[in-house]
Amino acid sequence: MVTLLITSIFILALLAVAIYFWQKPANPSQTIELPLPPEERGLFSDFSINQLRPPAAEQLSEKSPKTDAEVDAEMFQQAIKAIRDFQQSPDKTSTANLLHAAALSDDAKNYGRAIELILLSWRDGSLSDLSARDLQSLFNSQYWVLSARSRTSGAGFVLKETLSSANRELESTNNPI
């Protein structure tokens, strides 16, 4: 009985090996290629951030585009006018115009100088119509008009230090000990 059991297991094993080799592909050099993975797509893959938008109707006018030199000269004239206005009569409007013109110049060093000039006027009492909280708000809001390139430059680091010290000085005025 044991002999019959061992013989039947041996025959089943031989049949299993024969079936295995019978189903195996005849050409071993033939490889099965896997399909390519699907193209990765984002949630909004049909939208490109840097995609150019068609110009608006008012931009399609006959005017010729300004060159960099004309834009810089115009910005320079605005900054000079804002500084003169501020020096002649420092008030809320001229202060806001000076900071905005300095921020639009996209030069962190000029913006820092404008902050220092305004702080000097505020310390000597020329800007009595602006509270310390208003100045902090103006300094911090116009800072974000500067481009990211200007904010992260070396002069941008110095500007952040200037803003920090100005905020500390103005904060101590807001909350006296």
Secondary structure as UniProt FT lines:
FT   HELIX           2..23
FT   TURN            28..29
FT   TURN            43..46
FT   TURN            49..50
FT   HELIX           57..60
FT   HELIX           68..88
FT   HELIX           92..104
FT   TURN            105..106
FT   HELIX           108..123
FT   TURN            124..129
FT   HELIX           132..143
FT   TURN            144..145
FT   HELIX           148..151
FT   HELIX           154..174
//
